[in-house]
Structures are given as C-alpha cells and as structure tokens.
Amino acid sequence: STLSPQVPKDSYYGQWMCRHPEELLALHRSYLQAGAQAICAPTAAANVFQLKRFGLEDSVSEINKQLLAISKAAGNVPVGGRIGPSGLLTPPLGETDFDDLYDAYREQIRALNEGGADFLFIESQDSLADMRAATLAARTTNLPVFVSVTLDANGHTSTGGGLLPTVITLQAMDVDAIGMNCPLTPDEMLPILREVIPHASVPLLVKPSAYREDGTLLSPGAYSRGVHELLISGASIVGGSHGTTPEHIAALKRELELFAPWYRGAAADYEDADNFAAAIETEAFFLGDDIVFSEPIECSIGLGDDLIDLDDEQVNAALVELNSMDDVLLLVEHSSMTRLPIAVRTENPTILDAALRYFQGRLIIDSACDIDREAIEQMSAKYGSILY
C-alpha cells in the first residue's frame, strides 16, 4: 500500500506495527471504508527465517498473534494470515532441508490458527518448495488456503517456475484458490491467466500491482478496467497489491458490483478442467487417456542423462525405480532434466512417502508398487500425486 507508514530501516515492520497498533488499525480501516470485503494481517515475514534477521526468532507465535489480533479489531470482516516466502532454496537449487521449511511454516501457521485467522494466504511466493511446504503445513488446520505467485513480465518466478505447473501441483493438494500478485499489472496478468484458466479446478485469484514498470501509478479507473478484463477471463477472487490506495479499492468494488448480479467467472465449471497432468517446477505434462511407462530406470549419478535420453514414441512417462533414500535424493536432484512426466515405483512405503514429499511437482505413482493399497492412496491424496 502507498499508505504504509515509514518504518525505520533497522526495524522489523511487524514488530513496529505491534508497538503502533493505531497505525495498523487506521490503515486497515481506510481500505474497509473503501469497500474491501476481507483483509490480511501483515504477517508475511513473521516466520523464523525472516525474524532471525532481527533477533526475533523466538517471537514467532507472539508477533503473529499480536498482528492478527490488531487486524481483527479493525472491522467485522474475514481476516487472513499472510505467509510469505522463506527466502531460502531447497536442493537442487539450494541447501535448505525441505523439512526445515515445513517446520518453520508449521510454527507460524499454528500461531495464526490459534490466534483466530479466518483463512491463510500463502503469498508472494516464487519457489514451489516453499509453496508445497506451506501448503502441507496449512493442511494441518481446517482453514481455507489461498496461494499467490510472484511472476516477472515473462510469466516466470525467480526459480524458473510458472503459474501453470504451480496450479497443476497445488490444486491437487487441495488448496482453495491459486493465483498471482505484484509486480504484474492487470494487463500483464491477462495472458497468463488465460493460459491457465482451462486447467484450473479451483478458483483463480489476482492481486495486481497498481505500479507500471516505469514506476508511474495506474489511476483507480484504469486499474479497475484492467481487473474487469481479468474477471471477464475467469478470475474469481480479486484484490489490491503494491500501489493500491483506498481509491483503487473503491473503484474495484464498484466494478465487482456491476458483475455481482450475473458473474460466476469463466472458470466456474471446474469439473471440466483439463488438469490430468504431472508437473515439475518449470513445466506441466498433460497426460492422455493411457499412461505408458518406460522400462524401469535405476537411480544413479547418470539419472539426468537417462531422463534426457529417454526418447521412445511408445512411452509417455519415465518410470524411475527407487530403492533407498539416496535414490530419492538423486531423483530430486535430476528431476528438472526430464522431457517426460515422471512416475515412481518402490516396495518401501517410507521411500515412497519421501519421494512424494521432496519432489517439487506432481509425480505419478505406479500402482504396481508392492505396498498396501490403502497406504498408497493416503499418500497420493496427501501430496496430490497421480496413482496409475
């Protein structure tokens, strides 16, 4: 928001707001008076990784609950807890353990749940590992879960991901809505939204920036007209992001009121979505009526080359054999090299769970795995994988 107070550079924004609750209340109320129907507490950076930079790593629960309590006092509307990125990367892009990400998000989400959040907003994310870890942690609650991705003008995250593989992966993990936020303007979001709409089985959300690339600010009228096109194309949840003032929200509210009598969104018939697809962070692989596995590929340091070399017109999925945790790590390391969707086979339920947990995307499970069928189905449901 352009109305955000000037917080000292050496201070953590959330802690400063806890000490100046009147500033946060005034900020929230200005948007509620303009017509906002929900707000979020400013808890995006209130995870242990970000708070550690300010020596506040032991205050995760306290800060999240305080910011949420202040926000809930602003008015009688749903209040969400914002969950921002960790700023860290898991293998093969970095060295952070996925379980450490999960534990950090679980700590923050537990505090937000205990503090009375009405929904969770996993926002401004650019790493699928972060989004999956936060989603798994969020699913330990009964709260609605929204996710938004930060994309550049070419539709890519800083890790090379895109909205489509994110949608394919996370909607299978039962998030309630997925979409985009700043720095894209409404016009920049439009082609990305149109690409994804046919494949979405959950509502798509948009929170565009009001700032153009040159730093100038879209007028409230231009902003709402841009959002109008997003609504026409199928966006179901809309909101403001960087640069949006109460005047922008008021214009947006008027736009929504024009749609209200008839609008259900182009993506309302979610059951018809073309979403039978596997995914890695950078690509979605749409599957036909039949999946034909390759011969089992053993995990080795040459797995990447094996995946690249697999070019057989008779198969449409690479079947990888997993026999140990080392195999799982090799799969994670080389998964970006694939030209085909990846299926896994193992006889060990612990190995299967690890593969589904640490693989950043949507895997296929070979139903011929010599594992109890009920156990496989439970793991498939938890991680959103395809059992075939």
C-alpha positions as CSV (number, residue, x, y, z in Angstrom):
1,S,0.0,0.0,0.0
2,T,1.2,3.6,-0.7
3,L,-0.3,4.5,2.7
4,S,2.0,2.3,4.7
5,P,3.8,4.2,7.4
6,Q,7.6,4.9,7.2
7,V,9.2,2.2,9.4
8,P,12.8,2.8,10.4
9,K,15.1,0.8,8.2
10,D,16.7,-1.2,11.0
11,S,13.3,-2.2,12.4
12,Y,11.1,-5.2,11.6
13,Y,7.8,-3.9,10.1
14,G,5.6,-6.3,12.1
15,Q,7.2,-5.5,15.4
16,W,6.9,-1.8,14.7
17,M,3.2,-2.3,14.0
18,C,2.7,-4.2,17.2
19,R,4.1,-1.2,19.0
20,H,2.0,1.2,17.0
21,P,-1.3,-0.6,16.7
22,E,-3.2,2.7,15.9
23,E,-1.2,2.9,12.6
24,L,-2.2,-0.6,11.5
25,L,-5.8,-0.1,12.5
26,A,-6.0,3.2,10.6
27,L,-4.5,1.5,7.5
28,H,-7.0,-1.4,7.6
29,R,-10.0,0.8,8.2
30,S,-9.2,3.1,5.3
31,Y,-9.5,0.1,3.0
32,L,-12.5,-1.3,4.7
33,Q,-14.3,2.0,4.3
34,A,-13.4,1.9,0.6
35,G,-15.2,-1.4,0.3
36,A,-12.7,-4.2,1.0
37,Q,-14.5,-7.4,2.0
38,A,-11.5,-9.1,3.6
39,I,-8.1,-8.0,4.9
40,C,-4.9,-9.7,5.9
41,A,-2.7,-9.2,8.9
42,P,0.9,-8.0,8.0
43,T,2.5,-11.3,8.9
44,A,4.2,-12.2,5.6
45,A,7.7,-12.0,7.1
46,A,6.8,-13.4,10.5
47,N,8.4,-16.8,10.0
48,V,11.5,-17.9,11.9
49,F,13.9,-17.5,8.9
50,Q,12.9,-13.8,8.4
51,L,12.6,-12.9,12.0
52,K,16.1,-14.2,12.8
53,R,17.5,-11.3,10.8
54,F,16.1,-9.0,13.6
55,G,17.0,-11.3,16.5
56,L,13.3,-12.2,16.9
57,E,13.4,-15.9,16.1
58,D,11.9,-16.8,19.5
59,S,8.9,-14.4,19.0
60,V,7.1,-16.1,16.0
61,S,4.0,-17.0,17.9
62,E,3.8,-13.7,19.8
63,I,4.2,-11.5,16.8
64,N,1.8,-13.4,14.6
65,K,-0.9,-13.4,17.2
66,Q,-0.5,-9.7,18.1
67,L,-0.6,-8.6,14.4
68,L,-3.6,-10.8,13.8
69,A,-5.4,-9.5,16.9
70,I,-4.9,-5.9,15.9
71,S,-6.1,-6.6,12.4
72,K,-9.2,-8.4,13.6
73,A,-10.1,-5.3,15.7
74,A,-10.3,-3.2,12.5
75,G,-13.8,-4.4,11.5
76,N,-16.2,-7.3,11.1
77,V,-14.7,-8.9,8.0
78,P,-12.7,-12.1,7.4
79,V,-9.0,-11.6,8.4
80,G,-6.3,-13.8,6.9
81,G,-2.8,-14.6,8.0
82,R,-0.2,-13.7,5.4
83,I,2.6,-16.3,4.9
84,G,5.5,-15.0,2.8
85,P,8.5,-16.7,1.3
86,S,11.3,-18.1,3.4
87,G,14.0,-16.6,1.2
88,L,15.7,-20.0,1.1
89,L,16.1,-22.7,-1.6
90,T,16.0,-26.5,-1.3
91,P,18.0,-28.9,-3.5
92,P,18.9,-28.8,-6.3
93,L,18.8,-25.0,-6.2
94,G,20.0,-24.6,-2.6
95,E,20.9,-26.5,0.5
96,T,17.9,-25.9,2.8
97,D,16.2,-29.0,4.0
98,F,12.5,-29.2,2.9
99,D,11.5,-30.4,6.4
100,D,13.1,-27.2,7.9
101,L,10.8,-25.2,5.6
102,Y,7.8,-27.2,6.7
103,D,8.7,-26.8,10.4
104,A,9.0,-23.1,10.0
105,Y,5.7,-22.7,8.2
106,R,4.0,-25.1,10.7
107,E,5.2,-22.9,13.6
108,Q,3.8,-19.8,12.0
109,I,0.5,-21.4,10.8
110,R,-0.1,-22.9,14.2
111,A,0.1,-19.4,15.8
112,L,-2.2,-17.9,13.1
113,N,-4.7,-20.7,13.6
114,E,-4.6,-20.3,17.4
115,G,-4.9,-16.6,17.0
116,G,-8.2,-16.9,15.1
117,A,-7.3,-16.4,11.5
118,D,-10.2,-16.9,9.1
119,F,-8.0,-18.0,6.2
120,L,-4.4,-18.4,5.3
121,F,-2.8,-16.6,2.4
122,I,0.5,-18.1,1.2
123,E,1.5,-15.1,-0.8
124,S,4.3,-13.5,-3.0
125,Q,5.9,-16.9,-3.5
126,D,8.5,-17.8,-6.1
127,S,9.6,-21.3,-5.1
128,L,7.4,-24.4,-5.5
129,A,9.2,-25.9,-2.5
130,D,8.1,-23.0,-0.3
131,M,4.5,-23.3,-1.6
132,R,4.3,-27.0,-1.1
133,A,5.9,-26.9,2.4
134,A,3.5,-24.1,3.5
135,T,0.5,-25.9,1.9
136,L,1.3,-29.1,3.8
137,A,1.6,-27.2,7.0
138,A,-1.6,-25.3,6.3
139,R,-3.4,-28.6,5.7
140,T,-2.9,-29.4,9.4
141,T,-5.6,-26.9,10.0
142,N,-9.2,-26.6,8.7
143,L,-8.6,-23.1,7.4
144,P,-9.2,-22.1,3.7
145,V,-5.8,-21.8,2.0
146,F,-5.0,-19.3,-0.8
147,V,-1.7,-19.2,-2.7
148,S,-0.3,-16.4,-4.9
149,V,2.8,-16.5,-7.0
150,T,5.2,-13.6,-7.9
151,L,6.0,-13.7,-11.6
152,D,8.1,-11.5,-13.9
153,A,6.8,-10.0,-17.1
154,N,7.6,-13.2,-18.9
155,G,5.5,-15.2,-16.5
156,H,8.4,-16.8,-14.6
157,T,9.4,-17.0,-11.0
158,S,12.9,-16.4,-9.9
159,T,13.4,-20.2,-9.8
160,G,12.2,-20.6,-13.4
161,G,8.7,-21.8,-12.4
162,G,5.4,-20.7,-13.9
163,L,1.8,-20.4,-12.9
164,L,0.6,-23.4,-14.8
165,P,2.8,-26.1,-13.2
166,T,2.1,-24.4,-9.8
167,V,-1.7,-24.7,-10.4
168,I,-1.4,-28.3,-11.5
169,T,0.6,-29.2,-8.4
170,L,-1.2,-27.2,-5.7
171,Q,-4.8,-27.7,-6.7
172,A,-4.1,-31.5,-6.4
173,M,-3.0,-30.7,-2.8
174,D,-6.5,-29.2,-2.1
175,V,-5.7,-25.5,-1.9
176,D,-8.8,-23.4,-2.1
177,A,-7.5,-20.8,-4.7
178,I,-4.3,-20.0,-6.6
179,G,-3.2,-17.0,-8.5
180,M,-0.8,-14.1,-9.0
181,N,0.2,-10.9,-7.2
182,C,2.6,-8.0,-7.7
183,P,4.7,-6.8,-9.5
184,L,2.4,-7.5,-12.5
185,T,-0.3,-5.0,-13.5
186,P,-3.7,-6.2,-14.6
187,D,-2.8,-6.1,-18.3
188,E,0.4,-8.1,-17.7
189,M,-1.6,-10.7,-15.8
190,L,-4.2,-11.2,-18.5
191,P,-2.3,-13.6,-21.0
192,I,-1.0,-15.7,-18.1
193,L,-4.5,-16.0,-16.6
194,R,-6.0,-17.0,-20.0
195,E,-3.4,-19.8,-20.4
196,V,-4.2,-21.3,-17.0
197,I,-8.0,-20.9,-16.8
198,P,-8.8,-24.1,-18.9
199,H,-6.7,-26.2,-16.5
200,A,-7.9,-24.8,-13.1
201,S,-10.1,-26.9,-10.9
202,V,-10.1,-24.3,-8.1
203,P,-10.8,-20.5,-8.3
204,L,-8.0,-18.3,-9.6
205,L,-7.1,-15.1,-7.7
206,V,-5.4,-12.0,-8.9
207,K,-3.9,-9.2,-6.8
208,P,-2.3,-6.9,-9.4
209,S,0.1,-4.1,-8.8
210,A,-1.0,-0.5,-9.5
211,Y,2.5,0.4,-10.4
212,R,3.6,0.3,-14.0
213,E,7.1,-0.9,-14.9
214,D,8.2,2.7,-15.2
215,G,7.1,3.4,-11.6
216,T,4.1,5.5,-12.5
217,L,0.8,4.7,-10.8
218,L,-2.3,3.5,-12.6
219,S,-5.3,5.6,-11.9
220,P,-8.2,3.9,-10.0
221,G,-10.2,3.9,-13.2
222,A,-7.5,2.3,-15.3
223,Y,-6.8,-0.2,-12.6
224,S,-10.4,-1.3,-12.2
225,R,-10.8,-1.5,-16.0
226,G,-7.8,-3.8,-16.1
227,V,-9.3,-6.0,-13.4
228,H,-12.6,-6.0,-15.3
229,E,-10.8,-7.9,-18.1
230,L,-9.4,-10.4,-15.6
231,L,-12.9,-11.0,-14.3
232,I,-14.2,-11.5,-17.8
233,S,-11.4,-14.0,-18.4
234,G,-12.3,-16.0,-15.4
235,A,-10.6,-14.6,-12.2
236,S,-12.8,-15.4,-9.2
237,I,-11.0,-13.6,-6.3
238,V,-9.6,-10.1,-6.8
239,G,-7.6,-7.7,-4.5
240,G,-5.1,-5.0,-4.4
241,S,-1.3,-5.1,-4.2
242,H,1.6,-2.7,-4.4
243,G,0.4,0.9,-5.0
244,T,-3.3,0.3,-4.5
245,T,-4.9,3.1,-2.4
246,P,-8.4,3.1,-0.9
247,E,-9.5,4.9,-4.1
248,H,-8.3,1.9,-6.2
249,I,-10.2,-0.5,-3.9
250,A,-13.3,1.7,-4.1
251,A,-13.1,1.6,-7.9
252,L,-12.6,-2.1,-7.8
253,K,-15.6,-2.6,-5.5
254,R,-17.8,-0.6,-8.0
255,E,-16.5,-2.9,-10.7
256,L,-17.5,-6.0,-8.7
257,E,-20.9,-4.6,-8.0
258,L,-21.5,-4.4,-11.8
259,F,-20.6,-8.1,-12.1
260,A,-22.5,-9.2,-9.0
261,P,-25.9,-9.9,-10.5
262,W,-24.6,-12.5,-13.0
263,Y,-20.9,-13.1,-12.6
264,R,-19.7,-16.6,-11.8
265,G,-16.4,-16.5,-13.7
266,A,-15.3,-18.3,-16.8
267,A,-13.8,-21.0,-14.6
268,A,-17.0,-21.8,-12.7
269,D,-17.3,-25.2,-14.2
270,Y,-14.2,-26.6,-12.6
271,E,-15.1,-30.2,-13.1
272,D,-14.4,-29.8,-16.8
273,A,-10.9,-28.5,-16.3
274,D,-8.2,-30.2,-18.3
275,N,-5.9,-31.0,-15.3
276,F,-4.9,-34.6,-15.7
277,A,-1.2,-33.7,-15.7
278,A,2.0,-34.3,-13.9
279,A,4.4,-31.4,-13.2
280,I,7.9,-30.3,-12.3
281,E,8.5,-26.7,-11.1
282,T,9.1,-25.4,-14.7
283,E,6.7,-27.4,-16.7
284,A,3.3,-29.3,-16.7
285,F,2.9,-32.5,-18.6
286,F,-0.6,-33.2,-19.8
287,L,-1.4,-36.9,-20.0
288,G,-3.6,-38.8,-22.4
289,D,-6.2,-41.4,-21.6
290,D,-3.4,-44.0,-21.1
291,I,-0.1,-43.7,-19.4
292,V,2.6,-45.9,-20.9
293,F,5.6,-46.3,-18.6
294,S,9.2,-46.7,-19.8
295,E,11.2,-49.7,-18.6
296,P,12.2,-49.0,-15.0
297,I,15.2,-46.6,-14.8
298,E,17.6,-47.2,-11.9
299,C,18.8,-44.2,-10.0
300,S,22.4,-43.3,-10.5
301,I,24.6,-40.3,-11.0
302,G,23.6,-40.6,-14.6
303,L,19.9,-40.3,-13.9
304,G,19.7,-36.9,-15.6
305,D,21.2,-38.2,-18.8
306,D,18.9,-41.2,-18.7
307,L,15.9,-38.9,-18.4
308,I,17.1,-36.8,-21.3
309,D,17.9,-39.8,-23.5
310,L,14.5,-41.4,-23.0
311,D,13.0,-40.7,-26.4
312,D,10.7,-43.6,-27.2
313,E,7.5,-42.9,-29.0
314,Q,6.0,-46.0,-27.4
315,V,6.1,-44.5,-23.9
316,N,4.8,-41.2,-22.4
317,A,6.1,-41.4,-18.8
318,A,9.6,-42.1,-17.3
319,L,9.3,-44.8,-14.7
320,V,12.0,-44.4,-12.0
321,E,12.9,-47.3,-9.6
322,L,13.5,-46.2,-6.0
323,N,15.2,-48.5,-3.5
324,S,16.8,-46.1,-1.0
325,M,16.8,-42.6,0.4
326,D,19.8,-41.9,-1.8
327,D,17.7,-42.7,-4.8
328,V,15.1,-40.2,-3.7
329,L,17.8,-37.5,-3.4
330,L,19.1,-38.4,-6.9
331,L,15.5,-38.1,-8.2
332,V,15.1,-34.7,-6.7
333,E,18.5,-33.5,-8.0
334,H,17.9,-34.6,-11.6
335,S,14.1,-34.2,-12.0
336,S,14.4,-30.9,-13.9
337,M,16.2,-32.8,-16.7
338,T,13.1,-34.7,-17.7
339,R,11.4,-34.5,-21.1
340,L,8.5,-36.7,-19.9
341,P,6.4,-36.8,-16.7
342,I,8.0,-38.9,-14.0
343,A,6.4,-42.0,-12.4
344,V,8.0,-43.8,-9.4
345,R,8.0,-47.4,-8.3
346,T,9.2,-48.8,-5.0
347,E,8.4,-51.5,-2.5
348,N,9.1,-49.4,0.6
349,P,6.3,-47.1,1.9
350,T,8.9,-44.8,3.7
351,I,10.8,-44.3,0.4
352,L,7.6,-43.6,-1.5
353,D,6.5,-41.0,1.1
354,A,9.9,-39.3,0.9
355,A,9.8,-39.2,-2.8
356,L,6.3,-37.6,-2.9
357,R,7.4,-35.1,-0.1
358,Y,10.7,-33.9,-1.5
359,F,9.8,-33.9,-5.3
360,Q,8.8,-30.4,-6.2
361,G,6.0,-31.0,-8.6
362,R,3.3,-33.7,-9.2
363,L,4.5,-37.3,-9.5
364,I,2.8,-40.3,-10.9
365,I,2.8,-43.4,-8.6
366,D,2.9,-46.8,-10.3
367,S,0.0,-48.7,-8.8
368,A,2.1,-51.9,-9.2
369,C,4.2,-50.8,-6.1
370,D,4.2,-53.7,-3.7
371,I,2.7,-51.5,-0.9
372,D,-0.6,-51.7,0.8
373,R,-3.2,-50.1,-1.5
374,E,-4.8,-48.0,1.2
375,A,-1.4,-46.6,2.3
376,I,-0.6,-45.6,-1.3
377,E,-4.0,-43.9,-1.7
378,Q,-3.5,-41.9,1.5
379,M,0.0,-40.8,0.4
380,S,-1.4,-39.9,-3.1
381,A,-4.1,-37.8,-1.6
382,K,-1.8,-36.0,0.9
383,Y,0.7,-35.0,-1.8
384,G,-1.7,-34.6,-4.7
385,S,0.1,-37.2,-6.8
386,I,-1.5,-39.4,-9.6
387,L,-2.0,-43.0,-8.9
388,Y,-2.0,-45.0,-12.1
